[in-house]
Amino acid sequence: MKKKNDIKKEYDFSKGKRGPVIPHKNKTRITIWIDTDILEWFKNEAEQEGQGYQTAMNQALRNYTKQDKRPIQEVVRETVRKELLKLRKAS
């Protein structure tokens, strides 16, 4: 009788099949190419914050999608007006 903790020297995986990936609700699994320096930055930031780097990347993308959707000209125009108003009040 074999013991439960007997480990073989070799295993034959030639007829093995990859098991199904357990899906997550509202998540889609993708493969994406990311610049190495960007990935390292996210990994470092995520480690400091105690979260996974994929979670950090997802949050960054979510924040980006919620940004101001106005055309750049409109944003610049508003910024210039605010700055001119500050200058007028200062003089």
C-alpha positions in Angstrom: 0.0 0.0 0.0 1.3 3.4 -1.0 1.5 6.3 1.4 -0.4 9.5 0.6 2.8 11.6 0.5 4.7 9.3 -2.0 5.9 11.5 -4.8 6.8 10.1 -8.2 10.0 11.2 -9.9 8.0 11.8 -13.2 4.4 12.4 -14.2 2.9 11.9 -17.6 0.9 14.9 -18.7 0.8 14.0 -22.3 -2.9 13.4 -22.2 -3.6 16.2 -19.8 -6.2 18.9 -20.5 -6.3 22.4 -19.1 -9.2 22.8 -16.7 -11.8 25.6 -17.1 -11.0 29.0 -15.8 -13.5 30.0 -13.2 -15.3 33.1 -14.5 -15.7 36.3 -12.4 -18.9 38.2 -12.5 -18.6 41.4 -14.7 -15.0 40.5 -15.6 -13.5 39.5 -19.0 -10.2 37.7 -19.2 -7.9 39.2 -21.9 -4.3 39.1 -23.0 -2.6 42.5 -23.5 0.9 43.7 -24.2 2.0 46.4 -21.7 5.3 48.2 -21.7 7.6 46.7 -19.1 8.3 50.0 -17.3 4.5 50.6 -17.0 3.9 47.2 -15.7 6.7 47.5 -13.1 5.3 50.9 -12.0 1.9 49.4 -11.4 3.3 46.4 -9.6 5.4 48.6 -7.3 2.5 51.0 -6.6 0.1 48.1 -6.0 2.5 46.4 -3.6 2.8 49.6 -1.5 -1.0 49.9 -1.4 -1.4 46.2 -0.5 -3.4 45.3 -3.6 -2.9 43.4 -6.8 -1.4 45.2 -9.8 -4.3 44.1 -12.1 -6.7 45.7 -9.6 -4.6 48.9 -9.7 -4.6 48.9 -13.5 -8.3 48.3 -13.7 -8.9 51.2 -11.3 -6.7 53.5 -13.3 -8.6 52.7 -16.5 -11.9 53.2 -14.7 -10.8 56.6 -13.4 -9.7 57.6 -16.9 -13.1 56.7 -18.4 -14.8 59.0 -15.9 -12.7 62.0 -16.8 -14.1 65.2 -18.3 -15.4 64.3 -21.8 -15.4 67.9 -23.2 -13.2 68.7 -26.2 -9.7 69.9 -25.3 -10.4 73.4 -26.7 -13.3 73.8 -24.3 -11.2 72.8 -21.3 -8.3 75.1 -22.3 -10.8 78.0 -22.8 -12.2 77.5 -19.3 -8.8 77.3 -17.8 -7.6 80.5 -19.5 -10.7 82.4 -18.4 -10.1 81.3 -14.8 -6.5 82.4 -14.9 -7.4 85.8 -16.5 -10.0 86.3 -13.8 -7.3 85.6 -11.1 -5.0 88.1 -12.7 -7.7 90.8 -12.9 -8.5 90.3 -9.2 -4.8 90.5 -8.2 -4.2 93.8 -10.0 
